[in-house]
């Protein structure tokens, strides 16, 4: 619809016909999960446009319930079926926008189930709501913990249904790195959602009432939502002989034209270029798809537009938390063979002294030599969208780590800080690049200690009592460090930590200038405690030995 309406604005005389296999031609598919809980109460609000409104405003010939069966590129016609009758329509230019369909693997017993669903469109939603309203389910299983799976888990839980998420990957939200996804997993569990990772559904029993996992364990369920992922809807293109590429996506050139002349393709079905690596990718997100629709209309109308690719910026709400990402995560960057470093910061959503400030944890993935920004991730209650959107814009604009501290933002205490979290993570990355700080990542800490390093915790005594402490660590509060520095050994390696990393960086700089061998634990106690809570000792103050 983005292509059709844009083309009408460019050419009032064009004959524009839209074929849609289903009943709805313009609906808010990103809003579908929120109707499940009732957060979106009016189903009609999901229907953005109708054939009638589109005709009245744009004179578009919209034909729902019409399936395109075949493309005959030689005589430029398509065969379409409506109400059981097949007819032929001609075209000068043809745009394919079939989207992506849910990926459902072959699972034993699935064909016998009447309570297993996917969520792609409004009819799918109607089936799910019919199950919920008609049978009052008590238990639900969501297979797959990507964005849609997480949203469905949240909204089913809000509906009063007990929810279990099953995810094949080691953690939920695979686009995030493990330590950032840990915040999401904790939020799910704190809200009563059971999370099972490193497992997949391998069979259904008793007509879908039992889900069997690969370790042999079984889950009882009244309904199951399959949210494993999506794959390009390429069947029409494939039957027409259009060249396919990465994971079956439709190959297009920089003008969105396929291997067939005058046949174009946009949206979730096409292969795009990852703008950071230049490699082929499938990025199934609403913003790039809408942009592509507009751009292909421009191309057909004779305007110069190029398909520049995408970096995959996305966000999801998880109860009281937001989790967002842009570009490559650390794992993806390393798999691409890039020179990778990362830093984490913990900042406030706005000035910490103004009421209502909440924590934002940011992660920046970058090249430690030239400052190229590969990606960013953020989690927090408020303000995560703003910060990831800013870093996404910086990536698209070709800015580097050096530019992040230079960015200027509106500031007043209710809205932000004089040094925004984006500025702060830029400073942190620059400190690593310029040798001002040597960081140890959360997953490297145990190895450092095994190699002889001692963890120096510079938090206050009260923090140790309320939050817990690292095992086998020593404690000297930062404000006492200068006066007690002689208690440390210059021949001993230290890893220094605080709550967020700010005080430990100050301590690192102090000790290095005094000749001590010290590295800073990136993300500090707050991050490590989130990822490895089982390793944190919770002791009463009288049990803590203060060095």
Steps between C-alpha positions, in 0.01 A plus 500: 500500500796734552596440138147542367417820686838657425464415132160666492649817648757494221271403212132593507434320171650161578270199527596336830363159594575324830443125540479363855450133571346567840207714611698802623724722294634739762519393862725564798671164527743635760202575722342155485645362827362794698145414402544163672533666842240767430758780511369579153131455573345575161578249225407757234793713616727234349348552155685804374329531162226324304455459124227764518708761679795435272283545195341818632830665580740352244281339231675169556342184366542278805393138464504292820438125499691487172797268468764544231567151367765563237710765329547485123783743442509451121158650439499697829194344655408343830246225560277575797230305683200660667194314626624186327526666158833552325561805281792679341619857563770686311770723644767745394678483833445232764592535868522191720449558871405158638677547833623218719312201632553338840752220500346184642729195495377149450412387851356161587130522582458857376249407232271354766490818709209743513657738753826604331515845340722746320447876488553676169171673419153584626345159417777338707413737783131417470577129540708566811228717650237237423706248698549738792142624515347161432704268722650726772846342484707484818837396355675618184833419340681742272764331285761758404617801698554756226314829488158353418542214745588740782205725416261207491632369833446839663149545365388146574624549856308827526197302391540286812650195329804318640771520234812296430750616237718240327804632312758291312774761542688532832304814583188692401509771231790359294566841335631610841821373654472265796563752776246748362240230446544402866313817600207389285502147637497636855207728417303213351559279802421779746163535327420133528603377155692173503803515269663186359808555281726268300196285427266453205160338453546165328152346526137560589291239678132469588392730215728779615429485873855377566815664359806275506841667523826363365620391844187287535321728745134579436291814537124498542328772299156615395643692204835544331626794295778417254732799471822339386567752226399594148608409150450688172169434328670412172274238342348726235839647411661159484231361271554798269870423471613803698849460639514431873788552738587494868266263686255504212455876491415673173808657343460862391739762368555848639175607332301208650469333161508121497665277240182547289476828315235739639432275797600655832492374858505664842444419865573198714532267200810663350870465564654827615854608570607536859638853486769424756650183353377526141383139520161365395234501770131455567372780722129459565406832659225750435708814454729368223202338324304824492805689376552246224139531389532874464834474323386246241213733410753778451708275274199405288407867471846579365658646813850403608485289813744233612449202725767569761422206723422495869658454843204342682395741773232352726340525844267291714314567821524231768262591784676796668814476290596603148773319307636646176782438257652651188759355267717202591522338838841395625459139390397602147788747471753234599346247261542759223874509574497859624739648754263531796492666840204576720414713801202516734372800691232544764335843492175666602214565261506864608677705767539267797398766751168560324223263614423196288844431353560135411805303388602456138762238418665560164744287306708634211676269253777674304838480331766584761741629236295746293182537707258360242171429679371152425197491725334585827257343745303650785271390780308707752161624606509839330702677232650193332327574169647850485857384559497206260331717235782753539773239465315342207498840331871538573571163334294587194678836476845346522586664831759334724565465870683832486176675403277366779633735772452789257129440445280769652162421653219698652546509874282580796485283814164333416628391157867413513843572645762756415715206394255271326543120519601512133774749582611285792531180304699694241739615773530144631582365153754778442671414828550145373615615156749752641643264764358693792322185618558127461171318532420147606168367372259318729579164339875558537501567875538142619789442263674813629461377857621150409808665352574667833313829495322624811163671475498838675149625580483876565134514600399616845447267794125569488485391135666172584238439767198579283613372159747223573864458409730319266645182648867515599515876446652772713326826581642848531237774443611741228510802732746314723716364219766773495553477874515120498681440174802357682286200593522396135795324335656647187607152397141378513251528211160645592159517336310793644122528521222713646127497428493655153862543391534873561668488841713205399624699199601781734679245718665345195638834389623577851675167549657489156662837554637370829660202328246225567395229254122540472217442253137615521210252506281628217137532611614437856293336773159596356564314174681203655228450759237494224679239291645286779282550808596157630859619554409800714527457875228660711642554846403694804723795575652340811608204284694717256869542554594861426861514389 
